[in-house]
Amino acid sequence: MPQLNPSPWFPILVFSWLVFLTIVVPKTLDHTFPNEPTTQSAQMLKTASWPWSW
């Protein structure tokens, strides 16, 4: 059963994680959004009751 031999697969795993951590992660962290989120005001809005005469 060759799939139980970790010899060829462990270096591939280490190399793929090395590439992922050195190339892909910094590129995604450098991404900026065009619209920065703004904080909402803490004011309570006044709601008026509906003037329905039932």
VENHU-V37526 format. One line per field, one symbol per residue. phi: phi as a letter, one per 30 degrees, with the letter a starting at -180 (. if undefined). psi: psi as a letter, one per 40 degrees, with the letter a starting at -180 (. if undefined). A space follows every 10 residues. Layout:
BEGIN
phi = ???
psi = ???
END
This chain:
BEGIN
phi = .dddddddcd dddddddddd dccddddddd dcddcddcdd dcddddccdd ddcc
psi = heeehedddd dddddddddd ddddddddde hiidhiiiii ieihhhhiih fhh.
END
